[in-house]
Amino acid sequence: MNCESQDEVDHLWDKLCDGGEPEECGWLRDKYGLSWQIIPALLGELLQDPDAEKAGRVMQAMLRMTKIDVHLLRQAHAGQ
C-alpha cells in the first residue's frame, strides 16, 4: 500500500498492526493473517535515483526498518 506521508504510514501501520504482528521492510501481518506492505511513495522515488550510491543507501536503510520511516530514508539518500 503506497502512502503519501509519514502520517499516513503511521496511521495504517497502527490500525493494521492492532492485533497483528510487524515484520521487516514495511511488512506486517494483520490480526486475520493477511500480509500488507505499508510504504511511502517517496521510497520508490528514492530507489529510482539515477545515482546508484544514493539509491543503494536508501535500500540498505529500508532493509533495517520494520515500519518505514521517511525521515530516515531522506537521511540515507543524503548520505547522513
KOLNUMI-168299 format. One line per field, with one value per residue (C-alpha): residue number from 0; residue in three letters; chain; x, y, z. Coordinates in Angstrom, 1 decimal. Example, Ala and Ser with C-alpha at 12.3 -4.5 7.8 and 13.67 -1.06 7.14 Angstrom:
residues 2
i	(0	1)
aa	(ala	ser)
ch	(A	A)
east	(12.3	13.7)
north	(-4.5	-1.1)
up	(7.8	7.1)
This chain:
residues 80
i	(0	1	2	3	4	5	6	7	8	9	10	11	12	13	14	15	16	17	18	19	20	21	22	23	24	25	26	27	28	29	30	31	32	33	34	35	36	37	38	39	40	41	42	43	44	45	46	47	48	49	50	51	52	53	54	55	56	57	58	59	60	61	62	63	64	65	66	67	68	69	70	71	72	73	74	75	76	77	78	79)
aa	(met	asn	cys	glu	ser	gln	asp	glu	val	asp	his	leu	trp	asp	lys	leu	cys	asp	gly	gly	glu	pro	glu	glu	cys	gly	trp	leu	arg	asp	lys	tyr	gly	leu	ser	trp	gln	ile	ile	pro	ala	leu	leu	gly	glu	leu	leu	gln	asp	pro	asp	ala	glu	lys	ala	gly	arg	val	met	gln	ala	met	leu	arg	met	thr	lys	ile	asp	val	his	leu	leu	arg	gln	ala	his	ala	gly	gln)
ch	(A	A	A	A	A	A	A	A	A	A	A	A	A	A	A	A	A	A	A	A	A	A	A	A	A	A	A	A	A	A	A	A	A	A	A	A	A	A	A	A	A	A	A	A	A	A	A	A	A	A	A	A	A	A	A	A	A	A	A	A	A	A	A	A	A	A	A	A	A	A	A	A	A	A	A	A	A	A	A	A)
east	(0.0	1.6	1.2	1.7	3.1	4.6	1.3	-0.5	2.1	1.8	-2.0	-2.3	0.5	-1.1	-4.5	-3.3	-0.9	-3.6	-3.8	-1.3	2.5	5.1	7.6	10.6	10.8	7.4	5.6	3.1	0.6	-2.8	-5.0	-6.6	-3.2	-3.2	0.2	0.5	3.4	2.9	5.4	5.6	5.5	8.8	10.6	10.1	11.3	14.5	15.2	15.0	17.5	20.0	22.8	23.3	25.1	22.2	19.7	21.9	22.0	18.2	17.8	20.2	18.3	15.0	16.2	17.0	13.5	10.3	7.9	9.3	10.5	10.5	12.9	15.5	15.1	15.8	18.9	20.2	19.6	21.6	24.4	23.8)
north	(0.0	3.3	6.2	9.9	10.9	9.5	10.3	8.0	5.3	5.6	5.6	2.5	0.7	1.3	0.2	-2.9	-3.9	-3.8	-7.5	-8.3	-8.5	-6.3	-7.8	-6.4	-3.8	-2.3	-5.6	-6.6	-9.4	-8.2	-10.0	-12.1	-13.3	-11.1	-9.6	-5.9	-3.8	-0.2	2.1	5.8	6.7	8.5	5.2	4.3	7.7	7.4	3.9	5.0	7.8	7.7	7.9	4.2	5.1	7.2	4.5	1.8	3.8	4.1	0.3	-0.5	1.8	0.3	-3.2	-2.4	-1.0	-2.6	0.4	2.6	6.0	8.8	10.9	8.1	7.4	11.0	11.0	7.8	9.4	12.5	10.3	11.4)
up	(0.0	-1.1	1.3	0.6	4.0	7.2	9.0	6.6	7.0	10.8	10.7	8.5	10.4	13.8	12.6	10.7	13.5	16.1	16.9	14.2	14.0	12.4	10.1	8.1	5.4	5.9	6.0	8.7	9.2	10.4	13.0	10.3	9.0	5.8	4.9	4.0	3.0	4.0	2.2	1.4	-2.3	-1.6	-1.2	-4.9	-6.0	-3.9	-5.0	-8.6	-8.2	-11.1	-8.6	-7.7	-4.5	-3.1	-4.1	-2.5	0.8	0.7	0.1	3.0	5.3	4.3	4.9	8.5	9.2	10.3	9.8	7.1	8.3	5.7	7.7	7.9	4.2	3.3	5.6	3.9	0.5	1.6	3.0	6.6)
